[in-house]
Amino acid sequence: MLIKQQKRLKRHRRVRAKISGTNKVPRLCVFRSAKHIYAKLIDDEKGMTLASASDRELTSQSKRKRKAKVSRETNAKQKRETDAKVLTGKVAIAYEVGKLIAKKAKEGLKIEKVVFDRAGYKYHGKVKALAEGAREGGLIF
């Protein structure tokens, strides 16, 4: 397990050498664990976190609503279209976190453009869903 984490950190360092966030165009950094997913907007010039969002901020009630809504939509769409892409479980929650960080960036900070930092994670699953949620929320990267 340690080797896998070391490889991710090596990829993260390689990516971070190429990208940097400013006050006008901050870095959207993602961290995912087995249970949770987090997103931060970081100004690297000042070394400050401008805003953050996580699935812990989403209330358990909204999580339950989202899961119920997704399962109902899944059943209906599977009957109509078998090729439709539907988000479920942790991926759906990551998508909501992306929308939440986009909302905080646009409303509170008046930020529309960011640099995406996947932190060495592969761009699929929860990380991809968070990015898509942020894009739908209005962020450009």
Secondary structure as the mmCIF struct_conf table of DSSP 4:
data_model
#
loop_
_struct_conf.conf_type_id
_struct_conf.id
_struct_conf.beg_label_comp_id
_struct_conf.beg_label_asym_id
_struct_conf.beg_label_seq_id
_struct_conf.end_label_comp_id
_struct_conf.end_label_asym_id
_struct_conf.end_label_seq_id
HELX_RH_AL_P HELX_RH_AL_P1 LEU A 2 ARG A 16
TURN_TY1_P TURN_TY1_P1 ALA A 17 LYS A 18
BEND BEND1 ASN A 23 VAL A 25
STRN STRN1 ARG A 27 ARG A 32
BEND BEND2 ALA A 34 LYS A 35
STRN STRN2 ILE A 37 ASP A 43
TURN_TY1_P TURN_TY1_P2 ASP A 44 GLY A 47
STRN STRN3 MET A 48 SER A 54
TURN_TY1_P TURN_TY1_P3 ASP A 55 GLU A 57
BEND BEND3 LEU A 58 LEU A 58
HELX_RH_AL_P HELX_RH_AL_P2 SER A 60 ARG A 80
BEND BEND4 THR A 82 ASP A 83
HELX_RH_AL_P HELX_RH_AL_P3 GLY A 89 GLY A 108
BEND BEND5 LEU A 109 LEU A 109
STRN STRN4 LYS A 113 LYS A 113
STRN STRN5 VAL A 115 ASP A 117
TURN_TY1_P TURN_TY1_P4 ALA A 119 GLY A 120
BEND BEND6 TYR A 123 HIS A 124
TURN_TY1_P TURN_TY1_P5 GLY A 125 GLY A 125
HELX_RH_AL_P HELX_RH_AL_P4 LYS A 126 GLU A 136
TURN_TY1_P TURN_TY1_P6 GLY A 137 GLY A 138
STRN STRN6 ILE A 140 ILE A 140
#
